[in-house]
Amino acid sequence: YRQHLFSTWTSHLAAASIKYRADIARTEYLSNPDERLRWQANALPTDELCVENAIMLKRFNRYPLIIDPSGQATEFIMREFNERKITKTSFLDDSFRKNLESALRFGNPLLVQDVENYDPILNPVLNRELRRTGGRVLITLGDQDIDLSPSFVIFLSTRDPTVEFPPDMCSRVTFVNFTVTRSSLQSQCLHRVLK
């Protein structure tokens, strides 16, 4: 899909007589070699799809919703944000709300699994319904105002590649699909053999 989209963009650029460099790889332009090596050290497979996905996890406007049937993205995120004390929770977890409040207040990254069981308490977070009061940034969860740390980040995740989300949910997140494709699998296998 991304390659098709890129081809469409380049044909529009050519039709509009806008100059561009076709020889620049997207992953080379949007990330640097040090980042890619760190990602690889943090269990990210080296194929192009996974590197593009890691770039999307680094540069997003809306919080990411990750489709991760193999668990590779979860392992990568847990390692990548380990120093920032990432918390892994689930919508099915009894302590979900407590984990969410703590992450909002203290700015720890939060990985929420089982997003197919979405809890609407997260709506104000995804909508970024923020209020400023006397130098504080607040967000309302249920009937409670919570201080929002500027370093807060949340990743939503599901292992089910067939799950369908309602349109309102789709408009509030950035989808990052880690479903392994044939070329991605070939690249990962080749990398393991060469190791």
C-alpha positions as a Markdown table, in Angstrom:
| # | Residue | x | y | z |
|---|---|---|---|---|
| 1 | Tyr | 0.0 | 0.0 | 0.0 |
| 2 | Arg | 2.7 | 2.5 | 0.9 |
| 3 | Gln | 4.7 | 1.7 | -2.2 |
| 4 | His | 1.5 | 2.3 | -4.3 |
| 5 | Leu | 0.9 | 5.6 | -2.5 |
| 6 | Phe | 4.5 | 6.7 | -3.1 |
| 7 | Ser | 4.2 | 5.8 | -6.8 |
| 8 | Thr | 1.0 | 7.9 | -7.0 |
| 9 | Trp | 2.7 | 10.9 | -5.3 |
| 10 | Thr | 5.7 | 10.7 | -7.6 |
| 11 | Ser | 3.5 | 10.6 | -10.7 |
| 12 | His | 1.6 | 13.7 | -9.4 |
| 13 | Leu | 4.9 | 15.5 | -8.8 |
| 14 | Ala | 6.1 | 14.6 | -12.3 |
| 15 | Ala | 2.7 | 15.8 | -13.8 |
| 16 | Ala | 3.0 | 19.1 | -11.9 |
| 17 | Ser | 6.7 | 19.5 | -13.1 |
| 18 | Ile | 7.9 | 19.5 | -9.5 |
| 19 | Lys | 11.4 | 18.2 | -9.1 |
| 20 | Tyr | 12.2 | 15.5 | -6.6 |
| 21 | Arg | 14.9 | 13.0 | -5.9 |
| 22 | Ala | 13.7 | 9.5 | -6.7 |
| 23 | Asp | 17.0 | 8.0 | -5.3 |
| 24 | Ile | 16.3 | 8.9 | -1.7 |
| 25 | Ala | 14.9 | 6.1 | 0.4 |
| 26 | Arg | 12.0 | 7.1 | 2.7 |
| 27 | Thr | 13.6 | 5.3 | 5.7 |
| 28 | Glu | 17.0 | 7.0 | 5.1 |
| 29 | Tyr | 15.4 | 10.4 | 4.9 |
| 30 | Leu | 13.0 | 10.1 | 7.9 |
| 31 | Ser | 15.5 | 8.4 | 10.3 |
| 32 | Asn | 19.2 | 8.3 | 10.9 |
| 33 | Pro | 21.6 | 5.3 | 11.0 |
| 34 | Asp | 22.0 | 5.6 | 14.8 |
| 35 | Glu | 18.3 | 5.4 | 15.3 |
| 36 | Arg | 18.0 | 2.3 | 13.0 |
| 37 | Leu | 20.8 | 0.6 | 14.9 |
| 38 | Arg | 19.2 | 1.3 | 18.2 |
| 39 | Trp | 15.9 | 0.0 | 16.9 |
| 40 | Gln | 17.6 | -3.2 | 15.7 |
| 41 | Ala | 19.2 | -3.6 | 19.2 |
| 42 | Asn | 15.7 | -3.2 | 20.7 |
| 43 | Ala | 14.4 | -6.2 | 18.8 |
| 44 | Leu | 13.0 | -4.4 | 15.7 |
| 45 | Pro | 13.3 | -6.6 | 12.6 |
| 46 | Thr | 15.4 | -4.9 | 9.9 |
| 47 | Asp | 13.0 | -5.2 | 7.0 |
| 48 | Glu | 11.7 | -2.0 | 5.3 |
| 49 | Leu | 8.1 | -2.4 | 6.6 |
| 50 | Cys | 9.2 | -2.6 | 10.3 |
| 51 | Val | 11.6 | 0.3 | 9.9 |
| 52 | Glu | 8.8 | 2.4 | 8.3 |
| 53 | Asn | 6.5 | 1.4 | 11.1 |
| 54 | Ala | 9.1 | 2.4 | 13.7 |
| 55 | Ile | 9.3 | 5.8 | 12.0 |
| 56 | Met | 5.6 | 6.1 | 12.3 |
| 57 | Leu | 5.8 | 5.3 | 16.0 |
| 58 | Lys | 8.3 | 8.1 | 16.5 |
| 59 | Arg | 6.5 | 10.7 | 14.4 |
| 60 | Phe | 2.8 | 10.8 | 14.9 |
| 61 | Asn | 0.1 | 13.5 | 15.4 |
| 62 | Arg | -2.5 | 11.1 | 16.7 |
| 63 | Tyr | -1.7 | 8.3 | 19.2 |
| 64 | Pro | -0.8 | 5.0 | 17.4 |
| 65 | Leu | -3.0 | 2.0 | 17.3 |
| 66 | Ile | -0.7 | -1.0 | 16.5 |
| 67 | Ile | -1.9 | -4.2 | 14.8 |
| 68 | Asp | 0.7 | -6.7 | 16.1 |
| 69 | Pro | -0.3 | -10.3 | 15.5 |
| 70 | Ser | 3.3 | -11.6 | 16.1 |
| 71 | Gly | 4.1 | -9.5 | 19.2 |
| 72 | Gln | 7.2 | -8.0 | 17.5 |
| 73 | Ala | 6.0 | -4.4 | 18.0 |
| 74 | Thr | 5.1 | -5.0 | 21.6 |
| 75 | Glu | 8.6 | -6.3 | 22.3 |
| 76 | Phe | 10.2 | -3.4 | 20.4 |
| 77 | Ile | 8.1 | -0.8 | 22.2 |
| 78 | Met | 8.8 | -2.3 | 25.7 |
| 79 | Arg | 12.6 | -2.2 | 25.0 |
| 80 | Glu | 12.6 | 1.1 | 23.3 |
| 81 | Phe | 10.8 | 2.9 | 26.2 |
| 82 | Asn | 12.3 | 0.8 | 29.0 |
| 83 | Glu | 14.4 | 3.7 | 30.3 |
| 84 | Arg | 11.3 | 5.8 | 30.6 |
| 85 | Lys | 9.6 | 3.1 | 32.7 |
| 86 | Ile | 6.9 | 2.1 | 30.2 |
| 87 | Thr | 3.8 | 0.5 | 31.7 |
| 88 | Lys | 2.1 | -2.4 | 29.9 |
| 89 | Thr | -1.6 | -2.8 | 30.6 |
| 90 | Ser | -4.8 | -4.0 | 29.0 |
| 91 | Phe | -8.4 | -2.8 | 28.7 |
| 92 | Leu | -9.2 | -6.1 | 30.4 |
| 93 | Asp | -6.9 | -5.4 | 33.3 |
| 94 | Asp | -8.6 | -4.3 | 36.6 |
| 95 | Ser | -5.8 | -1.8 | 37.2 |
| 96 | Phe | -6.2 | -0.2 | 33.7 |
| 97 | Arg | -7.7 | 3.1 | 35.0 |
| 98 | Lys | -5.0 | 3.4 | 37.8 |
| 99 | Asn | -2.2 | 2.8 | 35.2 |
| 100 | Leu | -3.7 | 5.4 | 32.8 |
| 101 | Glu | -4.0 | 8.0 | 35.6 |
| 102 | Ser | -0.4 | 7.4 | 36.7 |
| 103 | Ala | 0.9 | 7.6 | 33.1 |
| 104 | Leu | -1.0 | 10.8 | 32.5 |
| 105 | Arg | 0.3 | 12.4 | 35.7 |
| 106 | Phe | 3.9 | 11.3 | 35.6 |
| 107 | Gly | 4.5 | 11.2 | 31.8 |
| 108 | Asn | 5.4 | 7.5 | 31.6 |
| 109 | Pro | 4.7 | 5.8 | 28.3 |
| 110 | Leu | 1.7 | 3.5 | 28.4 |
| 111 | Leu | 1.2 | 0.4 | 26.2 |
| 112 | Val | -2.5 | -0.7 | 26.2 |
| 113 | Gln | -3.2 | -4.1 | 24.8 |
| 114 | Asp | -6.5 | -5.7 | 23.7 |
| 115 | Val | -7.8 | -2.5 | 22.1 |
| 116 | Glu | -10.6 | -4.5 | 20.6 |
| 117 | Asn | -12.2 | -4.2 | 24.1 |
| 118 | Tyr | -11.9 | -0.4 | 24.0 |
| 119 | Asp | -13.0 | 1.5 | 27.1 |
| 120 | Pro | -14.6 | 4.9 | 26.3 |
| 121 | Ile | -12.9 | 6.4 | 29.4 |
| 122 | Leu | -10.0 | 6.9 | 26.9 |
| 123 | Asn | -12.0 | 9.2 | 24.6 |
| 124 | Pro | -10.8 | 12.5 | 26.2 |
| 125 | Val | -7.2 | 11.3 | 25.9 |
| 126 | Leu | -7.5 | 10.3 | 22.2 |
| 127 | Asn | -9.4 | 13.6 | 21.5 |
| 128 | Arg | -6.8 | 15.6 | 23.4 |
| 129 | Glu | -9.6 | 17.4 | 25.3 |
| 130 | Leu | -7.2 | 19.5 | 27.4 |
| 131 | Arg | -7.9 | 22.4 | 29.7 |
| 132 | Arg | -5.4 | 25.0 | 31.0 |
| 133 | Thr | -6.0 | 26.3 | 34.5 |
| 134 | Gly | -3.4 | 28.5 | 36.3 |
| 135 | Gly | -0.4 | 27.1 | 34.4 |
| 136 | Arg | -1.7 | 23.5 | 34.7 |
| 137 | Val | -2.8 | 21.3 | 31.9 |
| 138 | Leu | -5.8 | 19.1 | 32.9 |
| 139 | Ile | -7.7 | 16.3 | 31.3 |
| 140 | Thr | -11.0 | 14.9 | 32.6 |
| 141 | Leu | -11.2 | 11.1 | 33.1 |
| 142 | Gly | -14.8 | 10.3 | 34.1 |
| 143 | Asp | -15.6 | 12.7 | 36.9 |
| 144 | Gln | -11.9 | 13.4 | 37.9 |
| 145 | Asp | -9.5 | 16.1 | 36.6 |
| 146 | Ile | -6.0 | 14.7 | 36.1 |
| 147 | Asp | -2.8 | 16.8 | 35.5 |
| 148 | Leu | -1.3 | 15.9 | 32.1 |
| 149 | Ser | 2.4 | 15.6 | 31.8 |
| 150 | Pro | 3.8 | 16.9 | 28.5 |
| 151 | Ser | 5.9 | 13.7 | 28.1 |
| 152 | Phe | 2.8 | 11.4 | 28.2 |
| 153 | Val | 2.5 | 9.0 | 25.3 |
| 154 | Ile | 0.1 | 6.1 | 24.8 |
| 155 | Phe | 0.3 | 3.2 | 22.4 |
| 156 | Leu | -2.8 | 1.1 | 21.7 |
| 157 | Ser | -2.3 | -2.5 | 20.5 |
| 158 | Thr | -4.2 | -5.5 | 19.3 |
| 159 | Arg | -3.0 | -9.0 | 18.2 |
| 160 | Asp | -6.1 | -9.5 | 16.1 |
| 161 | Pro | -5.4 | -8.4 | 12.5 |
| 162 | Thr | -9.1 | -9.0 | 11.5 |
| 163 | Val | -10.6 | -6.6 | 14.1 |
| 164 | Glu | -12.7 | -3.8 | 12.7 |
| 165 | Phe | -12.9 | -0.5 | 14.4 |
| 166 | Pro | -15.7 | 2.1 | 14.2 |
| 167 | Pro | -15.0 | 5.1 | 12.0 |
| 168 | Asp | -14.9 | 7.5 | 14.9 |
| 169 | Met | -12.1 | 5.5 | 16.5 |
| 170 | Cys | -10.2 | 5.3 | 13.1 |
| 171 | Ser | -10.3 | 9.1 | 12.9 |
| 172 | Arg | -8.6 | 9.6 | 16.3 |
| 173 | Val | -5.6 | 7.2 | 15.9 |
| 174 | Thr | -2.7 | 6.5 | 13.6 |
| 175 | Phe | -2.8 | 2.9 | 12.4 |
| 176 | Val | 0.5 | 1.1 | 12.4 |
| 177 | Asn | 0.2 | -2.4 | 10.9 |
| 178 | Phe | 3.0 | -4.8 | 11.9 |
| 179 | Thr | 1.3 | -7.8 | 10.2 |
| 180 | Val | 4.1 | -9.7 | 8.5 |
| 181 | Thr | 4.0 | -9.5 | 4.7 |
| 182 | Arg | 5.7 | -12.0 | 2.4 |
| 183 | Ser | 8.6 | -9.7 | 1.6 |
| 184 | Ser | 8.9 | -8.7 | 5.2 |
| 185 | Leu | 9.1 | -12.4 | 6.2 |
| 186 | Gln | 11.7 | -13.1 | 3.5 |
| 187 | Ser | 13.8 | -10.1 | 4.7 |
| 188 | Gln | 13.6 | -11.2 | 8.3 |
| 189 | Cys | 14.5 | -14.8 | 7.5 |
| 190 | Leu | 17.5 | -13.7 | 5.4 |
| 191 | His | 18.7 | -11.5 | 8.2 |
| 192 | Arg | 18.5 | -14.4 | 10.7 |
| 193 | Val | 20.4 | -16.7 | 8.3 |
| 194 | Leu | 23.1 | -14.1 | 7.8 |
| 195 | Lys | 23.5 | -13.5 | 11.5 |
